[in-house]
Amino acid sequence: MSLDLVTEVWDALRSHIDFNERNDAADTLINLLIDNNYEADEIKEVFRGDKEILGALKNYVNEHEMEY
């Protein structure tokens, strides 16, 4: 699945996700994308300007940098 399609789906669904749960939804999406071999740089480029996704991506990268 292309990241462009994922972006479109996220944009369509975001307004239907409770505001207080969007960060959790973004975390889940980031984990799903990383688990499916998308690189952080690719995700960052496609989701530029989306604060929930970029925040979740930053948290993911920071957590996993510490493991190495």
C-alpha positions, -999 to +999 in steps of 0.1 A: +000+000+000+014+034-009+019+060+018-001+085-003-031+063+001-025+059+038-023+097+041-056+100+023-073+075+046-058+091+077-071+125+066-106+111+060-107+093+093-090+118+116-121+140+120-141+109+131-115+101+159-122+117+192-097+146+197-084+130+230-076+098+212-059+111+181-024+108+196-031+071+204-044+066+169-013+083+154+009+060+176-009+030+163-006+041+127+032+048+131+037+014+146+018-003+118+037+016+091+071+008+107+061-029+112+054-029+075+088-017+065+082+019+059+111+041+069+108+071+093+121+095+066+094+083+041+067+087+067+079+122+077+079+134+041+044+122+033+028+133+066+046+167+068+024+192+085+004+166+105+013+173+141-002+141+155+016+118+131+049+137+133+047+137+171+041+100+172+069+094+147+093+115+169+083+095+200+088+062+181+123+072+169+133+085+203+122+053+220+139+031+196+172+051+195+175+043+232+173+006+225+204+006+204 
